[in-house]
């Protein structure tokens, strides 16, 4: 495909789409039923559908029965950790292998014109973003996320948190499952905004932002504190009466879903003429500019409401620069 039919490339080789980002279409006026339906389909397919699918597979084939989970035994805990390792490795690894190793579509639709392997840096372990991000994702974030998942499953099994049954309340649990991505995005926005505060950014979140040019393994490359608050979205099941399946589902939303904003390509070429949108542009702009798009353009336009929205347009650049200038003036005045 010719990516210049859909966007432009600057002198450095960075590509940007012609179409600017829009907030969820039911917030725009006049309201268009067609666009709302398109948004609803995009809300479920493909990324949230993948998370539901993988969570279902884990629930039926990996997660043990409630009696087993009453005791924190090494066998079932390690089995769940290994399953999470394998799942994340295969899922992230697919995108890494296809688009960054084999480079099947070369640099077409790639936001940053260079690949991380072409940019060694001392900020990364072994001067390699790929190696650094791989180690942090698999051996820091996944174990921490699994520990939270295990703790919640153990709490459900021991009656320490209220559980709602599928047979008794199927509509409520289906609705909660469908709304879980909204809970995740709101949680992500506020914890993400918090770790951009000076000291927390310096000691915690800067680890993730070392990957200015993100790739699939950047998705969960985090400081342990950030991993804990990020996967801590699953702790909402302690507040909302739910089912242990939701604890598993929140892990999959946070874990498998993290790849969405870090693919680095606007479209993913699958076959001739078939190149679905990745929905990665909003978060790419966050990695590029640091202080915009904290929640990746989700259901609620939180960034727009709180003044951190960047739609990729020149007007978005202007608003961002004005915000930076105001911040600079405040700092200089103190």
C-alpha positions as CSV (number, residue, x, y, z in Angstrom):
1,X,0.0,0.0,0.0
2,X,1.0,3.6,-0.6
3,X,1.0,5.2,2.9
4,X,1.2,8.7,1.3
5,X,-2.4,8.3,0.2
6,X,-3.3,8.4,3.9
7,X,-0.7,10.7,5.4
8,X,2.5,12.6,5.0
9,X,6.1,12.0,5.8
10,X,8.6,14.7,6.9
11,X,12.3,15.0,6.1
12,X,13.2,12.7,9.0
13,X,11.0,10.0,7.7
14,X,8.3,10.4,10.4
15,X,4.8,9.6,9.1
16,X,1.6,11.3,10.3
17,X,-2.0,10.5,9.2
18,X,-4.0,13.1,7.3
19,X,-7.0,12.4,9.5
20,X,-6.8,14.1,12.9
21,X,-7.9,12.3,16.0
22,X,-11.5,12.7,17.2
23,X,-13.1,12.1,20.6
24,X,-15.7,9.3,20.9
25,X,-18.3,10.2,18.4
26,X,-21.3,10.4,20.7
27,X,-19.7,13.5,22.3
28,X,-19.8,15.3,19.0
29,X,-22.7,17.3,17.5
30,X,-24.7,16.8,15.4
31,X,-25.0,13.2,16.6
32,X,-24.7,10.7,13.8
33,X,-26.2,7.2,14.4
34,X,-23.9,5.7,11.8
35,X,-20.8,7.1,13.4
36,X,-22.0,6.0,16.9
37,X,-22.5,2.4,15.6
38,X,-19.0,2.5,14.0
39,X,-17.6,3.6,17.3
40,X,-19.4,0.9,19.2
41,X,-18.0,-1.7,16.9
42,X,-14.6,-0.3,17.3
43,X,-15.0,-0.3,21.1
44,X,-15.4,-4.1,21.0
45,X,-13.5,-5.1,18.0
46,X,-10.7,-6.1,17.8
47,X,-8.8,-5.2,21.0
48,X,-11.4,-5.6,23.7
49,X,-12.7,-8.7,22.0
50,X,-9.2,-10.2,22.1
51,X,-8.9,-9.4,25.9
52,X,-12.3,-11.0,26.5
53,X,-11.3,-14.0,24.4
54,X,-8.0,-14.6,26.1
55,X,-9.5,-14.0,29.6
56,X,-12.1,-16.7,28.8
57,X,-9.5,-19.1,27.7
58,X,-7.5,-18.5,30.9
59,X,-10.6,-18.9,33.0
60,X,-11.6,-22.2,31.6
61,X,-8.2,-23.8,31.0
62,X,-5.7,-22.2,33.4
63,X,-7.4,-20.7,36.5
64,X,-8.1,-23.5,39.0
65,X,-11.3,-24.1,40.9
66,X,-12.3,-22.0,43.9
67,X,-11.3,-24.8,46.4
68,X,-7.7,-24.9,45.1
69,X,-7.5,-21.1,45.2
70,X,-8.3,-20.9,48.9
71,X,-4.7,-21.8,49.5
72,X,-1.8,-19.9,48.0
73,X,-0.1,-23.0,46.6
74,X,3.0,-22.7,44.4
75,X,1.6,-25.1,41.8
76,X,-1.4,-23.0,40.6
77,X,0.3,-19.7,41.2
78,X,3.3,-20.7,39.0
79,X,1.0,-22.2,36.4
80,X,-0.9,-18.9,36.1
81,X,2.4,-16.9,36.0
82,X,3.8,-19.2,33.3
83,X,0.6,-18.9,31.3
84,X,0.7,-15.1,31.5
85,X,4.4,-15.1,30.4
86,X,3.6,-17.4,27.4
87,X,0.5,-15.4,26.4
88,X,2.2,-12.0,26.6
89,X,5.4,-13.4,24.9
90,X,3.4,-14.8,22.0
91,X,1.1,-11.8,21.6
92,X,3.7,-9.0,21.9
93,X,6.2,-11.2,20.1
94,X,3.9,-11.6,17.1
95,X,3.8,-7.8,16.5
96,X,7.5,-7.5,17.2
97,X,8.5,-10.3,14.9
98,X,6.2,-9.3,12.0
99,X,6.6,-5.5,12.0
100,X,10.0,-4.9,13.7
101,X,12.1,-8.0,12.9
102,X,10.8,-9.1,9.6
103,X,9.6,-5.6,8.8
104,X,6.9,-7.0,6.4
105,X,5.7,-3.5,5.6
106,X,9.0,-1.8,6.0
107,X,8.4,1.8,7.2
108,X,5.0,2.3,5.7
109,X,2.6,3.9,8.2
110,X,5.3,4.1,10.8
111,X,5.0,7.2,13.0
112,X,8.7,7.4,13.8
113,X,10.8,6.9,10.7
114,X,13.5,4.8,12.6
115,X,13.3,1.4,14.3
116,X,14.5,1.2,17.9
117,X,17.2,-1.2,16.9
118,X,18.8,1.6,14.9
119,X,19.0,3.9,18.0
120,X,21.2,2.3,20.7
121,X,21.3,4.4,23.9
122,X,22.8,4.3,27.4
123,X,19.4,4.8,29.0
124,X,18.6,1.2,28.2
125,X,20.0,-2.0,29.7
126,X,22.7,-3.3,27.2
127,X,22.1,-0.1,25.2
128,X,19.2,-1.8,23.5
129,X,15.6,-0.6,23.8
130,X,14.3,-4.0,22.6
131,X,16.3,-6.0,25.2
132,X,15.5,-3.6,28.0
133,X,11.8,-3.4,27.2
134,X,11.6,-7.2,26.8
135,X,13.2,-7.9,30.2
136,X,11.1,-5.2,32.0
137,X,7.8,-6.3,30.4
138,X,8.2,-10.0,31.0
139,X,10.2,-10.2,34.2
140,X,9.0,-7.1,36.1
141,X,5.5,-6.1,34.9
142,X,4.0,-9.5,34.2
143,X,4.9,-11.0,37.6
144,X,3.6,-7.9,39.4
145,X,0.3,-8.0,37.5
146,X,0.1,-11.8,38.2
147,X,0.6,-11.2,41.9
148,X,-2.3,-8.8,42.0
149,X,-4.4,-11.3,40.0
150,X,-3.5,-14.1,42.3
151,X,-4.3,-12.0,45.4
152,X,-7.7,-11.2,44.1
153,X,-8.5,-14.8,43.1
154,X,-7.5,-15.9,46.6
155,X,-9.7,-13.2,48.1
156,X,-12.7,-14.3,46.1
157,X,-12.1,-18.0,47.0
158,X,-12.0,-17.1,50.7
159,X,-15.0,-14.9,50.7
160,X,-13.1,-11.7,51.5
161,X,-14.8,-9.8,48.7
162,X,-18.4,-10.0,47.6
163,X,-19.0,-12.3,44.7
164,X,-21.9,-12.2,42.3
165,X,-22.8,-15.4,40.4
166,X,-23.4,-15.6,36.7
167,X,-26.6,-17.7,37.0
168,X,-28.1,-15.2,39.5
169,X,-27.1,-11.9,37.8
170,X,-26.0,-12.6,34.2
171,X,-27.2,-9.2,32.9
172,X,-25.3,-7.3,35.6
173,X,-22.1,-9.2,35.0
174,X,-22.3,-8.9,31.2
175,X,-22.8,-5.2,31.6
176,X,-19.8,-5.0,34.0
177,X,-17.7,-7.0,31.6
178,X,-18.6,-4.6,28.8
179,X,-17.9,-1.6,31.0
180,X,-14.6,-2.9,32.3
181,X,-12.6,-1.1,29.5
182,X,-14.2,2.2,30.6
183,X,-13.1,1.5,34.2
184,X,-9.6,0.7,32.9
185,X,-9.4,3.9,30.9
186,X,-10.5,6.2,33.7
187,X,-8.2,4.4,36.2
188,X,-5.3,4.7,33.7
189,X,-5.9,8.4,33.1
190,X,-5.7,9.4,36.7
191,X,-2.8,7.2,37.8
192,X,-1.0,8.1,34.6
193,X,-1.5,11.8,35.2
194,X,-0.3,11.3,38.8
195,X,3.0,9.7,37.8
196,X,3.7,12.6,35.5
197,X,4.1,14.7,38.7
198,X,7.8,15.8,39.0
199,X,9.3,13.4,41.6
200,X,7.2,10.4,40.5
201,X,8.0,11.1,36.9
202,X,11.8,11.3,37.7
203,X,12.0,8.1,39.8
204,X,9.2,6.0,38.3
205,X,7.5,6.9,35.0
206,X,10.7,8.1,33.2
207,X,11.6,4.4,32.8
208,X,8.6,3.9,30.5
209,X,9.2,7.2,28.7
210,X,12.8,6.3,27.9
211,X,11.1,4.6,24.9
212,X,10.4,7.8,22.9
213,X,10.0,5.6,19.9
214,X,7.8,2.9,21.3
215,X,7.5,-0.6,20.0
216,X,5.5,-3.7,21.2
217,X,7.9,-4.6,24.0
218,X,7.6,-1.0,25.3
219,X,4.0,-1.7,26.2
220,X,4.8,-3.0,29.7
221,X,8.3,-1.7,30.1
222,X,7.8,0.0,33.5
223,X,9.3,0.7,36.9
224,X,7.9,-1.8,39.5
225,X,5.8,1.0,41.1
226,X,4.2,1.9,37.8
227,X,3.5,-1.8,37.1
228,X,1.7,-2.1,40.4
229,X,-0.5,1.0,40.0
230,X,-1.2,0.1,36.3
231,X,-2.3,-3.5,37.0
232,X,-4.0,-2.2,40.2
233,X,-7.0,-1.4,38.0
234,X,-8.0,-5.0,38.9
235,X,-8.5,-3.9,42.5
236,X,-11.7,-2.3,41.5
237,X,-13.3,-5.7,41.9
238,X,-12.9,-5.1,45.6
239,X,-15.2,-2.1,45.3
240,X,-17.7,-3.3,42.7
241,X,-19.4,-6.6,43.6
242,X,-18.3,-8.8,40.8
243,X,-16.9,-12.3,39.9
244,X,-13.4,-13.6,39.9
245,X,-13.5,-13.8,36.1
246,X,-13.4,-10.0,36.2
247,X,-10.0,-10.1,38.1
248,X,-8.7,-12.2,35.2
249,X,-10.2,-10.0,32.6
250,X,-8.7,-6.8,34.1
251,X,-5.3,-8.4,33.9
252,X,-5.9,-9.2,30.2
253,X,-7.2,-5.7,29.5
254,X,-4.1,-4.1,31.1
255,X,-1.6,-6.7,29.9
256,X,-2.6,-7.7,26.4
257,X,-4.3,-4.3,25.8
258,X,-1.1,-2.4,26.5
259,X,0.2,-3.2,23.1
260,X,-2.4,-1.1,21.4
261,X,-0.7,2.3,22.1
262,X,2.8,1.0,21.4
263,X,2.6,-0.7,18.0
264,X,4.2,2.3,16.4
265,X,2.3,1.9,13.1
266,X,-0.9,3.6,12.1
267,X,-2.1,0.7,10.0
268,X,-1.1,-3.0,10.1
269,X,-0.9,-4.5,6.6
270,X,-2.3,-8.0,6.7
271,X,-2.8,-8.7,2.9
272,X,-3.1,-6.8,-0.3
273,X,-5.5,-3.8,0.3
274,X,-6.2,-5.0,3.9
275,X,-4.6,-2.7,6.5
276,X,-6.8,-2.1,9.6
277,X,-6.1,0.9,11.8
278,X,-4.1,0.2,15.0
279,X,-5.5,3.1,17.1
280,X,-2.0,3.8,18.3
281,X,-1.7,7.4,17.3
282,X,-3.0,9.1,20.4
283,X,-0.5,7.2,22.7
284,X,2.3,7.7,20.2
285,X,1.8,11.5,20.5
286,X,2.0,11.0,24.3
287,X,5.4,9.3,23.9
288,X,6.5,12.1,21.5
289,X,5.3,15.1,23.5
290,X,5.1,13.6,27.1
291,X,2.3,15.8,28.5
292,X,-0.6,15.1,26.2
293,X,-3.1,12.3,25.7
294,X,-2.9,10.6,29.0
295,X,-5.7,8.1,28.3
296,X,-5.4,7.4,24.6
297,X,-8.7,8.9,23.4
298,X,-11.1,6.5,25.1
299,X,-14.8,6.5,25.8
300,X,-14.7,9.7,27.9
301,X,-12.8,12.7,26.4
302,X,-10.8,13.1,29.7
303,X,-7.9,14.7,28.0
304,X,-10.1,17.3,26.3
305,X,-12.0,18.0,29.5
306,X,-8.7,18.5,31.5
307,X,-6.8,20.4,28.8
308,X,-4.3,17.8,27.7
309,X,-5.8,16.8,24.4
310,X,-3.7,16.7,21.2
311,X,-5.4,15.5,18.0
312,X,-2.3,15.5,15.9
313,X,-3.2,18.8,14.1
314,X,-1.3,22.1,13.9
315,X,-4.0,23.5,16.2
316,X,-3.2,20.7,18.6
317,X,0.5,21.8,18.5
318,X,-0.5,25.4,19.2
319,X,-2.6,24.5,22.2
320,X,0.2,22.3,23.5
321,X,2.8,25.0,23.1
322,X,0.5,27.5,24.9
323,X,0.1,25.1,27.8
324,X,3.9,24.5,28.0
325,X,4.5,28.3,27.9
326,X,2.0,28.9,30.8
327,X,3.7,26.1,32.8
328,X,7.1,27.6,32.1
329,X,5.9,31.1,33.3
330,X,4.5,29.5,36.5
331,X,7.8,27.8,37.2
332,X,9.8,30.9,36.6
333,X,7.5,33.0,38.8
334,X,8.2,30.7,41.9
